[in-house]
Amino acid sequence: MFSVQRRYLSKPLRKYFLLSCIVFVLLLIFPAGVLIVVKETLEDHCRDDVAVRLEQYIQNRLSGEFFFERDRQVAGNLHGLDFIRVILDNEEFFLSRGAAADVDFQGIVNLDPGSSTAWVALDDKATHSHWAIHSQALAANITVQGGKAYPQIVALYDKIQSGLLLLVLPALLLAVLISLYCRRQSLLSIREVECALEERVAQQTNHLLQVEDNSELNRLYQLLNKLISQNRQLVEEMRNSLDNVAHDLRTPMTRLRSVAEYGLRENTPEQLGEALSDCLEESEKLLSMLTIMMSVAEAESGTMRLALEDVELKGMISEVINLYEYVAEDKKIALQMDVPEDIVVHVDRTRMRQVWANLLDNGIKYGKRGGFVKIYANISNGVISVVFEDNGMGISAGEQQRIWERLFRGDRSRSQQGLGLGLNYVRAVIEAHGGHVQVKSRLHEGARFEVQLPK
């Protein structure tokens, strides 16, 4: 029971572990997406702001041949830009809003003249990349590049990033706690079932688990009760089968022992030979019983191997009738057959002959003296139907469902020799062929067995 329990609990554990991973990934993706959107928005704002300021500067200064004073490195009105870089042929000129020390001109020289970007550093030693750059070509040989620093905006972005990280950690912890709580609540129901099962195992009671109409475990309780009922029925059938096996084996085993003791006591070649012959006969009966039980077990488990071939139905049944013809004559039972010659079945010849032999043997064995056994067949809607009908002792209504059980023998059949495996074997072989067998009978009025096989 405990191995099944561990296996059952591993699935919820895997489920909640996966749920926690998904929540963790979502909590990472959401702030990352927010940061990406915020950063792109702020960068676009910085680029657009620099582009507008540079355009205003160009429009105000573009008059005549020159739009700047070459002898000045510091300009009074750069429209809010921190520096202006002018590339004219192979010459470069710089204008800055403040002192030259405020702008790293070496870093500006290393910039691509045609680049327009945001949040870049002008030198490798800078701790923050907060410069926005925009370039504009005025002519084939003139390019103007402006730049502005946005330390406040970059600092604002850093604060947003830190704030989101501070929110993610508590949210992640909260998600883990919620997942653990949900797992604990779900396992409470499983523990309830576990306690109920342990109580019944400890008390060794046969009572089933109580089902509550409004319980969330209603379906689970129903399945467990069904399993308990099936196991109980299986144990009961095994007990009955063992009782039947013990009853049916007692006679041949007792006879086998008596014959062996008789041969040992007389100790003459003739008596020993006769005893060995009787022992061989009784052992053959036991071997036949075990063989049939193994064949039934193979059929019920779906492992029976069938050597399927096309067989003429009438010829196969005629062979069986010839075997039982003398037995039927002893009881004055007439064997009547009406099977069309054109019916061909796709079956295992050997096993199907055993089926016909079992049905015919039962018809003769339990038929009344001077009665009949009729065998007829037909084809309807792609199904081949074979009927064995007699007017013998019949089968009571209470036994008609149990005659297919292994080792079952009715009260009236115990006077006849047999093992109680014939009809059980018949149904197993027919179902292994994909067919069906059923019986209709009334006590003291005979029985009618119908076998249906796919064409």
N, C-alpha and C positions, 0 to 999 in steps of 0.2 A: 504493500500500500504506500510505503514512504517513497519508493523509487518513482511511482506514478505521480505522487504529490510534487516531488522536486521537478519532475519534467513538466508538470502542469503549471507550476509557479514560474518557470523560466520564461515562459512566453510573456506574462505581464511585466517581468523585469526588463526583458528586451524592449517591450513596447514603451515603457516609461523612460528607459535610457534613450531610445530613439526620439521620444517626445522632447526630452530635455535638450538633446543635441539640436533639434529643429528650432526650439525656442532660443537657444543660445545663438544659432546662426542668424535668426531673424533679428535678435537684439543687436547683433553686430552689423547686419546689412542696413537696418534702418538708420542708425546714426551715421554710418559711412555714406549712405545716399544723401542724407541731409547735409553733411559736410561738403560733399561734392557739389551739390546744387548751390549752397551758400558761397563756396569758393568761386565757382564759375560766374555767379551773379556779381560778386564783388570785383572780380577781375574784369568782367565786361564793363562795369561802371568806371573802373580806373582807365581802361583803354579808351572808352568813349570820351571821358573827361579830358584826357591828354589830347586826343584828336581834335576836339572842339577848341581847346585853348591854342593849339598849334595853328589851326586854321584862322582863328581870330588874329593871332600875331602876324601871320603872313599877310592877311588882308590889310592890316593897318600899316605894315612896314613896306609893302610892295609898292614902291613909287619911284619912278625914274629907273636909272641903271642899277642902283644899289639899294638894297632894302635894310642894310645895317651899316654901322660905322666900323670900319676895319681897325681903327686905332683904339677901340674900346673892347675890353674883355668883360666888362660889367655893364649890363643894360639896365635901365631903370624900370621899364615896363615889359615884362615877358608874359603878361596875361596869366600869371599864377604858375608858370612853368619854372622849374628849378634850373634848367639849362637849355640852351639852343646850340645845336651843332650844325654847321653849314659846310657841305662838301662841294667845292668848286674846282672842277678839273682835278688837279693833284694837290690842291691846297685845302686845309681844314681850318675853320674858325669857330671859336667857342664863346658863348655868352652865358653868363651865370647870373642868378638873381642876387646872390650874396658874394661873400669873399671866395676867392679861388680855392681856399682850403676846404670849403663846405662841399665841394664836388670833386670826386676823384676823376680828373680828366684822363688819366691813363686808362681807367676802366671804360670811359666813354670811347676812347680811341679804339679799344678792342671790340666794340660793338659792331655788328654788321650794319652798314649804312642803310640798308633797305629793310631792316627788321622792325616789326611792330609787335610788342609783347607786353606782358604785365607781370609784376611781381618777380623781378629778376634782381640779382646782385651785381653791382658794378665792379666788385673786386672779390677775390677768393677769401679774404679775411672777414667779410661781412657776416654778421650773425643773423640778419634778417634780409630777406629778398623782398623789398617793398617798392622797387622802382617800376614805373610804367613808362614804356617807350613807344613813340609813334614816329614814323618816317613818311615824308611826302616829297615826291619828285616834282620840281618846278619846271625843269627843262632837261635836255639830254645830259647836260654837264652840271646841273645844280640839284642837290638833294638837301632838304632840311629835315633835321631830326630833333625832336623835343622830348624832354623827360621830366617826370615829376615823382617825388617820393610820397608814399601814402603810409606812413608809420602808424597813424591812428586806425586806419582801416585794417591793416594787418594785425594790429594788436586786438582789435575787435574780433577778428576771425579766430585768433588764438584763444580768446576768452570763450567764444562759442564752442570751440573744439574741446577745451578743458571742461566746460559745463556739461557737454554731452557725455564725455567720458565719466564724469562724476554721476550722471544719471544712469548710465549703462550698468555700472557695477551693482547698485542697489536693485535695479530692475532684474538683473541676472540672478541675484540672490533670491529675490522674491519669486521668480519663475521656478527656481530649484525647490524652494519651500512649497510652492503650490503643487508641483509635480509629486513631491514626496507625500504631501497630504492626500492627493488623489490616489496615489498608489496604496497608501495605508487604508483609505476608505474602501477601495476595491478589494483589498485582501481581507478585510473584515468579513465579507460575504463568504469568501473561500474558507476562512477559519471557522465560520459558523457551520459550513458543511462538514469540515474536518472533525469538529467536535461532535456533531451528530453521528458521524460514522464511527468515531472512536467509542462513543457511548454504546452503540449497538454491538460493536465487536466485543467490548468489555462485558456487556450483559449477556452476550450470546443469544440475543433475542431474534425472533423471526419477523418482528414487526418492521414494516417499511417506514421510510422517512415521511414525516408529516409534510403535506403540501399546503402552503398558504396561498389563497387566491390572489392576494395583493402583493405577494413577495416577489422581489426581483429575481430570486433564485427558483421560481416556479418551474421553468423549463429544465433547469439542471436537476432539481429534485425528481421531476418526472422521468428523466433519462436514467438517473440512478436507481429509481424504483423499478424501472423496466429492466435494467441490468440485473438487479437483485432477483427479480422474478424469474428471469431467464436462467440465471445461475441456479436458483432453487429448483426450477423445473429440470435442468440438466442433471443436477445431483440426484433428484428423484428418479429420473429415467435411468441413470447409471446404477442406482441401487436396485431398481426393478430388473435391469438387464443382468446384473450380477446374480440376482436371485434366480432368474430364468436360466442363465448359463450353468449355475450350480445344480439346478434341478435337472437340466437336460444332459449335463455331463456325468451326473451321478450314476445313471444306469449303465452307459457304456464303460465307464471307468470301473464300476463294480464288477461288471461282467468280464472285463479284461483281466482284472485281478483274480477273479474266481477261476477263469480258464487257465491262467498261468499257474496258480496254486494246484489245480487239478493235474496239470501236466507234470509238475515237479513231484507230486505225491505218487502218481502211478509209475513214473520213471521208466516207461517202455517206449521203444521207438515209435510204435503206432500211436500211442497216446500223446507223446511229445509232438509228433507231426500234426495231429489233429488240433492240439492246443495252440501250436504256432499258427496254424491256418485260421483259427478263430481269433487269435490275437491280431493277426494281420487284417482281418475283416473289420474288427472293432476300431483299430487304429485308422483304417481308411475312412470310417465314418467321422472320427474326430478330425482328421485332416480335411475332409470335405467341409465340415462345419467351419473350421478356421479359415479355409480358403474363401468360402462365401462371405464370411464376416470381413475379411480383408478387401474383397472386391467391392462390397457395399461401402466400406470406409473410403476407398479410392473414388468411387462414384460420387459420394456425398461431398468429398473435398475437391472435386473437379479435376483429379489427377488420373482418372481412368483412361487408359490408352485404348483407342478403338481402331481396329483394322477395317476401315470402311470400304465397301465395295457394292456394286449393283447386284442384287440378288432377286431371283424370281420368287415372289411370295408364296405362290401355290406349291412350288416344288419344295421349299423349305418346310412348310407346315406339313406336307405329305410325309416327309422323312420322319417328323416327330410322331405323326399318327401311326406310322408303321412300327415304331418302337413300343407304343402303348396299346397296340391292337390286341395282343393276347391278354393283357391285364384287364382291358375293357370287356373282353369276352367272358372272363371269369366272373365278373359282376353283372353280366348280361346288360351292359350299357352300350347303346348304339352310338357310334361316332359318325357324325354327319358334317360334311365340309362343302361349303359353297363359296369358293374363292376364284375370281376371274383369273384367267391365265396371263392376261396382259399387265398385271400389276407388278411393278418392279420397285423394290425399296433399296435405299442407299444406307446399309447398316453393317455392323460387325456380325458376320454370319454366325460365328461360334456363340457369342453372347446372346444374340437374338434367338437362336435355337434353344438356349437354356430358358429364355423367357417363355417361349411357346410351350416348352416341356413342363415348366412349373405350373402354368395356367391349366394345361391339359391334365396334369397329374392331380391338381386340386379338384378339377371337375369330376374326375373318376373316383378319387379317394373319398370325397364327401358327397358323391352322387348316390341316389338310391338304386337298389337292385332293379333291373328292368327299365331303367330310365334312359336318358340320352345326354349327349354333349354335342352342341351345335357350334360349328366354327364357320363364320362367314365374314366377308370383307367387302369394302366399297371405297370409292374415291369421291370426295365432295369438297369443292372449294379449295383444291390443292392439298387436302389432308387425307391421308390413308387411314381408314378405320378398320380395325380387326376386332371381332367380338367372339368371346368364348361364353357360351350360355349353357346352363345345366338346370335340371329340375330336382336337385338334391336337397340337402338339409337346410341350405340357405344360411344367411348371416343375420344376427340380430342387429337392430338399429344402433344399439350402444357399442357394438364391436366393429362396425363398418369403418370407423375412422382409425381404430387401433390395430387393425389387421396389417397396416403398412409399417408398424413399428418393429424394430429389431427384436427378435426372439419372442415376440408375442404369440401366444397360442390361446385360442378361446377354450372355454370349458368343454364344449362338445368335441373339440378337435384333439384333446389330450389322449383320447382313446386310440388315435391313429398315430402311426409312426411318423416322426418328423422332427425338425429342429426349430421351426418357427422363423426361418430366414427366407423362405421362398418368395413371399410377396414383397418383403422389404428389398430383396435383390431385384425383383421385377421392376419395381418403381425406380430404383436407382439406375438401372440400365436404360430404361425408357427415357428418363429425364436426361441422362448423359447423351442420348441421341437427339435431344431437343423435343421430345414428345411428352405425352401425358397419358395417365392411366386412371380409370375411375371404376367404381363398382356400384351396381344397383341390385338390391336383394331384399327379399322378405323371408322371414323365418319359415322353414318347412316348405317353401315354394321355389327354391333354387336361387341361383346367383347369375348375374350378367356382368362380366368384366369386359370393358372396352378400352382398347389401346389405340391412341392416335399418334401417328408419325407424320412428320413433314414429307411431302413428296420430293 
